Amino acid sequence: MTSSRPIDLQPLPYVERLVARDPARVDLVVIHCTELPDLAMAREYGERVLYPDAGTGASGHWYIDRDGRLVEYVPAERVAHHVRGWNADSVGIELVNRGRYPHWYHSDRQTMDEPYPDTQIAGLLDLLAQLRARLPALRRIAGHEDLDTERVPSADDPAVEVARKVDPGPMFPWDTVLAHCGLERWVPPRTA
């Protein structure tokens, strides 16, 4: 579909500490949004050590800026901490988007209203095509919100719960992406 745009390799400082894996096992790609204003802030967050015992943090594998530029922070050969419970056999793609920033858990500020630019979605489709060519088991695609459905007390009223993760959110063009990416949308079954 697209011309295989280059991926700017910018490994995180702790990338060698992340668990190694055979990328041939990866069967799921998870779509995220950064919920931060720009790529520089996303990088700063990704570099934070959140798991002191391992000396690692939380990040996606690839980031796509609003102009469609592709950046790799973690190679597919490493397990990135991008979605609780699903990291071992998945890769994470982060789209730069404000999301609910900076009031992620405020009950009155749960609306995500920044659209994803066409250039960013073109970058995503290009990256997905590259990943399908490189990761033979890749068959499924999910949103972060599909996999992490935990609710947490809101920042302004602990009696009110809000979703912990809502990305990529209602502005993400699932129909367009699914029509062109060759992957099946997957939502795990919910337990009662």
JOCORSUL-V107065 format. One record per backbone hydrogen bond with DSSP energy under -1.0 kcal/mol. CO is the residue of the C=O (numbers start at 1). NH is the residue of the N-H. If there is no record, write none. Layout:
CO|NH, CO|NH
//
This chain:
8|72, 12|15, 14|17, 15|18, 19|79, 22|25, 23|26, 27|139, 27|140, 28|91, 29|142, 30|93, 31|144, 32|95, 38|42, 39|43, 40|44, 41|45, 42|46, 43|47, 45|48, 51|55, 51|56, 56|50, 56|51, 61|73, 61|74, 62|94, 63|71, 64|96, 65|68, 69|65, 70|8, 71|63, 72|10, 73|12, 75|78, 77|21, 80|82, 81|59, 83|86, 87|90, 89|27, 89|28, 91|30, 92|61, 92|62, 93|32, 94|64, 95|34, 97|35, 97|36, 98|101, 100|103, 103|106, 105|155, 106|109, 117|121, 118|122, 119|123, 120|124, 121|125, 122|126, 123|127, 124|128, 125|129, 126|130, 127|131, 128|132, 129|133, 130|134, 131|135, 135|138, 139|184, 140|29, 141|186, 142|31, 143|146, 144|147, 144|148, 150|164, 152|162, 157|160, 160|154, 162|152, 167|145, 169|172, 172|174, 173|177, 174|178, 175|179, 177|181, 184|141
//
